[in-house]
Amino acid sequence: MTRLPELADRIDRLVLSHEELQRAHALLAAQLEAVTAERDSLKSRLSAARARVDALLDRLPADAAPQGPTE
């Protein structure tokens, strides 16, 4: 019956490993939520900036269209 203590030790290690993985998963889930929120905020800011640039371009007179590079 020496296998019983070995199995008990292995189960203890598995439980500890499982708990550690659960903590790591929770941290990763929180990080994912944070970076997803940051991405969404940046996409929104980019969209607003594009709209402002487009509005400014629409206000330019037709003869003020950009020419090629000047040297």
Short mmCIF file of the C-alpha atoms (twelve columns), coordinates in Angstrom:
data_MODEL
# 
_entry.id   MODEL 
# 
loop_
_atom_site.group_PDB 
_atom_site.id 
_atom_site.type_symbol 
_atom_site.label_atom_id 
_atom_site.label_alt_id 
_atom_site.label_comp_id 
_atom_site.label_asym_id 
_atom_site.label_seq_id 
_atom_site.Cartn_x 
_atom_site.Cartn_y 
_atom_site.Cartn_z 
_atom_site.pdbx_PDB_model_num 
ATOM 1  C CA . MET A 1  0.000   0.000  0.000   1 
ATOM 2  C CA . THR A 2  2.896   2.382  -0.564  1 
ATOM 3  C CA . ARG A 3  1.120   3.689  -3.636  1 
ATOM 4  C CA . LEU A 4  -1.557  5.419  -1.588  1 
ATOM 5  C CA . PRO A 5  0.788   8.070  -0.103  1 
ATOM 6  C CA . GLU A 6  2.302   8.587  -3.563  1 
ATOM 7  C CA . LEU A 7  -1.147  9.132  -5.030  1 
ATOM 8  C CA . ALA A 8  -2.057  11.510 -2.203  1 
ATOM 9  C CA . ASP A 9  1.115   13.538 -2.862  1 
ATOM 10 C CA . ARG A 10 0.390   13.623 -6.561  1 
ATOM 11 C CA . ILE A 11 -3.182  14.760 -5.926  1 
ATOM 12 C CA . ASP A 12 -1.897  17.513 -3.626  1 
ATOM 13 C CA . ARG A 13 0.501   18.711 -6.332  1 
ATOM 14 C CA . LEU A 14 -2.267  18.619 -8.925  1 
ATOM 15 C CA . VAL A 15 -4.566  20.653 -6.681  1 
ATOM 16 C CA . LEU A 16 -1.825  23.251 -6.135  1 
ATOM 17 C CA . SER A 17 -1.118  23.358 -9.848  1 
ATOM 18 C CA . HIS A 18 -4.818  23.765 -10.589 1 
ATOM 19 C CA . GLU A 19 -5.128  26.648 -8.124  1 
ATOM 20 C CA . GLU A 20 -2.078  28.352 -9.627  1 
ATOM 21 C CA . LEU A 21 -3.516  27.957 -13.120 1 
ATOM 22 C CA . GLN A 22 -6.829  29.408 -11.964 1 
ATOM 23 C CA . ARG A 23 -5.051  32.491 -10.582 1 
ATOM 24 C CA . ALA A 24 -3.042  32.872 -13.786 1 
ATOM 25 C CA . HIS A 25 -6.228  32.535 -15.835 1 
ATOM 26 C CA . ALA A 26 -7.956  35.222 -13.775 1 
ATOM 27 C CA . LEU A 27 -5.002  37.584 -14.262 1 
ATOM 28 C CA . LEU A 28 -4.932  36.927 -17.997 1 
ATOM 29 C CA . ALA A 29 -8.679  37.474 -18.266 1 
ATOM 30 C CA . ALA A 30 -8.321  40.823 -16.482 1 
ATOM 31 C CA . GLN A 31 -5.439  41.814 -18.761 1 
ATOM 32 C CA . LEU A 32 -7.455  40.840 -21.824 1 
ATOM 33 C CA . GLU A 33 -10.383 42.930 -20.641 1 
ATOM 34 C CA . ALA A 34 -8.082  45.916 -20.054 1 
ATOM 35 C CA . VAL A 35 -6.357  45.748 -23.438 1 
ATOM 36 C CA . THR A 36 -9.683  45.186 -25.191 1 
ATOM 37 C CA . ALA A 37 -11.083 48.317 -23.548 1 
ATOM 38 C CA . GLU A 38 -7.929  50.240 -24.485 1 
ATOM 39 C CA . ARG A 39 -8.175  49.017 -28.093 1 
ATOM 40 C CA . ASP A 40 -11.821 50.048 -28.304 1 
ATOM 41 C CA . SER A 41 -10.972 53.484 -26.910 1 
ATOM 42 C CA . LEU A 42 -8.132  53.932 -29.399 1 
ATOM 43 C CA . LYS A 43 -10.363 52.847 -32.293 1 
ATOM 44 C CA . SER A 44 -12.956 55.392 -31.209 1 
ATOM 45 C CA . ARG A 45 -10.352 58.157 -30.949 1 
ATOM 46 C CA . LEU A 46 -8.969  57.228 -34.371 1 
ATOM 47 C CA . SER A 47 -12.432 57.348 -35.904 1 
ATOM 48 C CA . ALA A 48 -13.073 60.777 -34.378 1 
ATOM 49 C CA . ALA A 49 -9.711  62.060 -35.629 1 
ATOM 50 C CA . ARG A 50 -10.448 60.757 -39.123 1 
ATOM 51 C CA . ALA A 51 -13.806 62.509 -39.087 1 
ATOM 52 C CA . ARG A 52 -12.139 65.792 -38.050 1 
ATOM 53 C CA . VAL A 53 -9.503  65.474 -40.790 1 
ATOM 54 C CA . ASP A 54 -12.177 64.676 -43.379 1 
ATOM 55 C CA . ALA A 55 -14.196 67.710 -42.239 1 
ATOM 56 C CA . LEU A 56 -11.127 69.932 -42.553 1 
ATOM 57 C CA . LEU A 57 -10.365 68.550 -46.012 1 
ATOM 58 C CA . ASP A 58 -13.948 69.212 -47.099 1 
ATOM 59 C CA . ARG A 59 -13.567 72.861 -46.045 1 
ATOM 60 C CA . LEU A 60 -10.524 73.396 -48.266 1 
ATOM 61 C CA . PRO A 61 -11.214 75.237 -51.506 1 
ATOM 62 C CA . ALA A 62 -10.871 73.133 -54.632 1 
ATOM 63 C CA . ASP A 63 -7.871  75.140 -55.860 1 
ATOM 64 C CA . ALA A 64 -6.055  74.510 -52.568 1 
ATOM 65 C CA . ALA A 65 -5.763  70.814 -53.304 1 
ATOM 66 C CA . PRO A 66 -2.301  69.540 -52.462 1 
ATOM 67 C CA . GLN A 67 0.181   69.597 -55.311 1 
ATOM 68 C CA . GLY A 68 3.035   67.184 -55.754 1 
ATOM 69 C CA . PRO A 69 6.113   67.548 -53.559 1 
ATOM 70 C CA . THR A 70 7.870   70.866 -54.045 1 
ATOM 71 C CA . GLU A 71 11.602  71.088 -54.124 1 
# 
